[in-house]
């Protein structure tokens, strides 16, 4: 009988320098850490209102039945081998037609790449256009820009945005930072705030990028704009989605879109994302990804292609999905606004899009029931979690500086009953604070 080797007994970590400098300085996701804490509490029997994860619970929001059946059909038809590295022709063709129909933008298929979700797209774009030491300008709060900037060794220039601008950047905020910058990253509707650019605000930024690139012609590498519109189909009320190239077609050589099915169709685990942009950039991104293998599975790509070619199916699905999301967001917004009217130090911003509500629990400097004083957002977060079983994520997880009481509330994984049950618990927890 062979001897079983206890590997753990040999794992002694006494050497120095076991990690690269990049890995040694890279922290894990604060959002996932918080979500893990909440899962542990739920496993212990606590009834939670988990507003932390930017995901969907299949019990609340299933993917379209049409997509589910299409993926199954393609598996049954043997679509299980490697897909082409740039994406299957059927999906790239469908994306092209989709952008023509929705945005009146006609990109050739060589300007489209498909990937296993949006994250490899974003990382490959950073790797393609940003060299070590280059300036990357990004607003805060925003999702993961500080991590991607660190991973490519860039010089990150975070621009702290303000509540009066719905936490979105403006031309005035960016104008002093674009000189010598290589990349600006924008996201609308925005994760974590659920707010979206107005036409005028985005036009101002577009003109700034055009002006900067005109000043560089023949003298300096261009300034690129990463435009993440993964939530663009999820807008509410009077909100309209705008994109840079439709507003300023002459920006086309500098804009790289990040998009996919994960958010608009509650298909986060299906892992089909894409990028559309200048063909020279897209082809370099594609070449890089051939060495990473971050492909979306072939059957999922084929199913996504089928879905994008069915506008009536998409419209019917969104009638139900968007109503469900908007109902949850409005319920939270009304609940927090009611608490504000009662005199509690809370507020929230009217939801515009995505699956997020921005809320402020302005408790810094106030006395908690144990006699201590709230001094950090993390203390507020833990108090709401322990006292009200109300799980939220503070803006520091999105690169925002300062303990200002701002939090992201995500509604894709909670039921209406969860929210209705949680709001009285939040009120009771706030009543204990002096």
VOPAVEX-278170 format. One line per field, with one value per residue (C-alpha): residue in three letters; x, y, z. Coordinates in steps of 0.2 Angstrom, whole numbers, plus 5000, padded with zeros to 4 digits. Example, Ala and Ser with C-alpha at 12.3 -4.5 7.8 and 13.67 -1.06 7.14 Angstrom:
vextor	c(ala,ser) .
c1	c(5062,5068) .
c2	c(4978,4995) .
c3	c(5039,5036) .
This chain:
vextor	c(unk,unk,unk,unk,unk,unk,unk,unk,unk,unk,unk,unk,unk,unk,unk,unk,unk,unk,unk,unk,unk,unk,unk,unk,unk,unk,unk,unk,unk,unk,unk,unk,unk,unk,unk,unk,unk,unk,unk,unk,unk,unk,unk,unk,unk,unk,unk,unk,unk,unk,unk,unk,unk,unk,unk,unk,unk,unk,unk,unk,unk,unk,unk,unk,unk,unk,unk,unk,unk,unk,unk,unk,unk,unk,unk,unk,unk,unk,unk,unk,unk,unk,unk,unk,unk,unk,unk,unk,unk,unk,unk,unk,unk,unk,unk,unk,unk,unk,unk,unk,unk,unk,unk,unk,unk,unk,unk,unk,unk,unk,unk,unk,unk,unk,unk,unk,unk,unk,unk,unk,unk,unk,unk,unk,unk,unk,unk,unk,unk,unk,unk,unk,unk,unk,unk,unk,unk,unk,unk,unk,unk,unk,unk,unk,unk,unk,unk,unk,unk,unk,unk,unk,unk,unk,unk,unk,unk,unk,unk,unk,unk,unk,unk,unk,unk,unk,unk,unk,unk,unk,unk,unk,unk,unk,unk,unk,unk,unk,unk,unk,unk,unk,unk,unk,unk,unk,unk,unk,unk,unk,unk,unk,unk,unk,unk,unk,unk,unk,unk,unk,unk,unk,unk,unk,unk,unk,unk,unk,unk,unk,unk,unk,unk,unk,unk,unk,unk,unk,unk,unk,unk,unk,unk,unk,unk,unk,unk,unk,unk,unk,unk,unk,unk,unk,unk,unk,unk,unk,unk,unk,unk,unk,unk,unk,unk,unk,unk,unk,unk,unk,unk,unk,unk,unk,unk,unk,unk,unk,unk,unk,unk,unk,unk,unk,unk,unk,unk,unk,unk,unk,unk,unk,unk,unk,unk,unk,unk,unk,unk,unk,unk,unk,unk,unk,unk,unk,unk,unk,unk,unk,unk,unk,unk,unk,unk,unk,unk,unk,unk,unk,unk,unk,unk,unk,unk,unk,unk,unk,unk,unk,unk,unk,unk,unk,unk,unk,unk,unk,unk,unk,unk,unk,unk,unk,unk,unk,unk,unk,unk,unk,unk,unk,unk,unk,unk,unk,unk,unk,unk,unk,unk,unk,unk,unk,unk,unk,unk,unk,unk,unk,unk,unk,unk,unk,unk,unk,unk,unk,unk,unk,unk,unk,unk,unk,unk,unk,unk,unk,unk,unk,unk,unk,unk,unk,unk,unk,unk,unk,unk,unk,unk,unk,unk,unk,unk,unk,unk,unk,unk,unk,unk,unk,unk,unk,unk,unk,unk,unk,unk,unk,unk,unk,unk,unk,unk,unk,unk,unk,unk,unk,unk,unk,unk,unk,unk,unk,unk,unk,unk,unk,unk,unk,unk,unk,unk,unk,unk,unk,unk,unk,unk,unk,unk,unk) .
c1	c(5000,5007,5011,4999,5009,5003,5007,5002,5016,5029,5021,5033,5033,5049,5057,5055,5050,5038,5027,5029,5029,5012,5004,5012,5003,4986,4972,4957,4940,4932,4915,4918,4925,4909,4898,4907,4904,4885,4885,4892,4879,4865,4872,4870,4851,4851,4837,4847,4843,4859,4861,4880,4883,4881,4873,4856,4847,4840,4825,4822,4828,4831,4839,4827,4819,4823,4842,4842,4833,4845,4861,4854,4850,4868,4875,4864,4870,4888,4894,4907,4924,4935,4927,4936,4948,4939,4921,4910,4905,4886,4888,4900,4887,4873,4882,4886,4867,4862,4873,4866,4848,4851,4864,4865,4883,4890,4906,4914,4915,4934,4931,4921,4929,4919,4926,4921,4913,4918,4933,4945,4940,4944,4960,4966,4962,4972,4986,4985,4985,4993,5012,5020,5020,5006,4993,4975,4962,4946,4932,4928,4918,4919,4921,4939,4948,4961,4964,4967,4978,4989,4990,4997,5009,5001,5000,4982,4974,4957,4945,4934,4916,4902,4884,4878,4884,4877,4894,4898,4913,4912,4923,4928,4933,4943,4951,4966,4971,4970,4987,4999,4985,4984,4967,4951,4938,4919,4904,4886,4874,4887,4892,4891,4879,4865,4867,4869,4876,4865,4868,4876,4888,4894,4896,4907,4919,4919,4924,4938,4945,4943,4952,4966,4969,4969,4983,4993,4992,5009,5018,5011,5002,4983,4971,4959,4942,4936,4917,4909,4890,4887,4871,4865,4849,4844,4838,4823,4810,4815,4833,4841,4857,4870,4886,4902,4902,4884,4886,4903,4906,4924,4928,4927,4946,4948,4933,4933,4916,4914,4897,4889,4873,4878,4868,4854,4849,4853,4866,4881,4886,4884,4900,4897,4905,4911,4921,4918,4930,4944,4949,4968,4965,4952,4964,4978,4967,4961,4979,4983,4968,4974,4987,4975,4961,4947,4934,4916,4910,4904,4886,4884,4890,4878,4864,4868,4868,4851,4845,4852,4843,4826,4821,4803,4810,4821,4807,4796,4809,4814,4796,4796,4815,4815,4799,4806,4822,4813,4801,4815,4825,4810,4805,4822,4823,4805,4809,4825,4817,4803,4816,4824,4808,4806,4823,4835,4852,4849,4846,4847,4848,4834,4838,4842,4849,4858,4854,4860,4854,4866,4862,4870,4869,4877,4881,4900,4902,4886,4885,4881,4871,4887,4893,4906,4907,4905,4921,4922,4910,4916,4909,4892,4892,4895,4882,4868,4873,4873,4858,4847,4853,4855,4870,4878,4894,4903,4910,4928,4927,4925,4941,4931,4941,4934,4922,4907,4893,4889,4885,4880,4864,4862,4844,4847,4848,4834,4815,4803,4798,4816,4816,4800,4805,4822,4816,4808,4824,4834,4822,4824,4843,4843,4832,4846,4859,4861) .
c2	c(5000,5017,5029,5044,5060,5074,5089,5101,5096,5101,5118,5129,5147,5154,5160,5179,5185,5171,5183,5195,5214,5215,5201,5206,5223,5217,5216,5205,5211,5220,5216,5197,5198,5206,5194,5180,5187,5188,5170,5164,5173,5166,5149,5152,5155,5174,5181,5193,5207,5204,5220,5217,5207,5214,5198,5190,5176,5164,5163,5181,5184,5169,5171,5172,5155,5157,5159,5144,5133,5139,5135,5117,5115,5120,5108,5094,5098,5095,5113,5108,5111,5127,5142,5154,5165,5181,5173,5163,5171,5170,5180,5193,5195,5197,5210,5220,5220,5223,5239,5245,5242,5250,5263,5266,5261,5250,5241,5228,5211,5212,5226,5214,5202,5190,5184,5175,5190,5208,5206,5198,5212,5226,5218,5215,5232,5239,5227,5233,5252,5255,5254,5253,5271,5277,5288,5280,5293,5285,5292,5286,5278,5265,5246,5239,5253,5254,5235,5235,5250,5241,5225,5234,5245,5261,5278,5279,5296,5293,5308,5309,5313,5322,5318,5334,5326,5309,5303,5304,5314,5330,5339,5351,5337,5328,5343,5346,5327,5322,5329,5315,5302,5286,5280,5287,5274,5278,5267,5272,5267,5267,5253,5257,5271,5266,5284,5288,5302,5315,5319,5336,5329,5315,5327,5338,5323,5318,5335,5335,5319,5325,5341,5332,5320,5334,5342,5326,5322,5317,5321,5309,5293,5295,5296,5281,5280,5264,5265,5251,5250,5233,5240,5250,5241,5243,5261,5267,5281,5296,5290,5288,5279,5289,5283,5293,5287,5290,5308,5311,5299,5306,5298,5281,5278,5281,5273,5254,5248,5235,5225,5208,5199,5196,5211,5215,5196,5191,5180,5183,5165,5162,5172,5180,5197,5207,5223,5234,5247,5251,5236,5238,5239,5224,5213,5216,5212,5197,5191,5194,5184,5169,5166,5167,5157,5167,5162,5161,5143,5139,5134,5150,5161,5152,5154,5173,5175,5168,5179,5195,5192,5191,5209,5204,5191,5204,5217,5204,5199,5216,5221,5209,5210,5229,5230,5219,5229,5245,5240,5234,5250,5261,5252,5255,5273,5276,5267,5277,5294,5290,5288,5304,5313,5306,5315,5301,5305,5295,5299,5291,5296,5293,5277,5279,5262,5246,5236,5249,5262,5275,5278,5288,5283,5299,5292,5297,5306,5299,5287,5269,5259,5252,5269,5271,5284,5279,5284,5274,5268,5250,5252,5258,5244,5231,5240,5239,5221,5215,5226,5225,5210,5223,5220,5235,5239,5256,5266,5263,5246,5256,5267,5281,5290,5296,5290,5300,5287,5282,5265,5254,5244,5230,5223,5208,5195,5200,5198,5212,5203,5204,5223,5225,5215,5224,5242,5241,5233,5247,5260,5251,5251,5269,5273,5266,5279,5295) .
c3	c(5000,4995,5009,5010,5010,5022,5011,5024,5035,5022,5019,5029,5023,5030,5014,5010,4993,4989,4979,4965,4969,4960,4970,4986,4985,4978,4991,4989,4985,5000,4993,4992,5010,5016,5007,5015,5032,5028,5021,5037,5047,5036,5039,5057,5055,5054,5043,5032,5020,5009,4999,4996,4980,4963,4957,4955,4965,4952,4964,4961,4943,4932,4915,4900,4897,4878,4883,4894,4881,4867,4878,4881,4863,4858,4870,4864,4846,4851,4853,4866,4858,4859,4852,4840,4850,4845,4848,4837,4821,4825,4841,4834,4819,4832,4842,4826,4821,4840,4840,4823,4829,4846,4844,4825,4826,4813,4818,4808,4815,4817,4829,4841,4853,4864,4881,4897,4905,4906,4918,4905,4893,4905,4910,4892,4888,4902,4896,4878,4880,4897,4900,4917,4924,4912,4920,4921,4926,4935,4945,4963,4968,4954,4952,4953,4943,4957,4956,4937,4938,4951,4941,4926,4936,4931,4940,4945,4947,4956,4955,4970,4964,4973,4978,4970,4953,4957,4961,4942,4935,4925,4913,4926,4938,4924,4914,4925,4924,4906,4901,4898,4903,4893,4899,4906,4913,4914,4918,4916,4924,4937,4949,4964,4963,4951,4943,4925,4914,4907,4889,4893,4906,4894,4880,4890,4894,4876,4870,4883,4876,4858,4862,4871,4857,4844,4854,4854,4835,4828,4845,4858,4861,4861,4876,4876,4884,4892,4892,4903,4898,4905,4914,4899,4896,4915,4916,4925,4925,4913,4913,4895,4892,4881,4874,4868,4850,4847,4854,4846,4831,4829,4846,4838,4836,4855,4863,4869,4874,4888,4887,4889,4894,4913,4920,4908,4908,4926,4917,4928,4929,4910,4907,4890,4888,4874,4868,4853,4848,4836,4826,4829,4848,4848,4838,4850,4865,4856,4853,4871,4877,4866,4879,4893,4887,4894,4882,4885,4882,4864,4868,4879,4865,4852,4864,4867,4848,4847,4861,4853,4837,4846,4850,4855,4867,4875,4877,4885,4897,4902,4906,4920,4925,4926,4935,4948,4950,4950,4963,4975,4972,4974,4990,4998,4992,4999,5015,5018,5013,5026,5039,5034,5035,5053,5057,5056,5048,5032,5014,4997,4979,4967,4957,4939,4933,4936,4952,4965,4977,4984,5003,5017,5035,5042,5059,5061,5078,5085,5100,5098,5110,5118,5123,5109,5095,5077,5068,5052,5039,5043,5061,5053,5042,5056,5066,5053,5050,5068,5074,5059,5048,5034,5023,5014,5006,5010,4996,5002,4993,4977,4980,4988,5002,5018,5031,5025,5028,5009,5005,4990,4992,4978,4975,4963,4976,4988,4988,4991,5007,5013,5010,5019,5034,5035,5035,5052,5059,5052,5060,5077,5075,5071,5086,5098,5092,5101) .
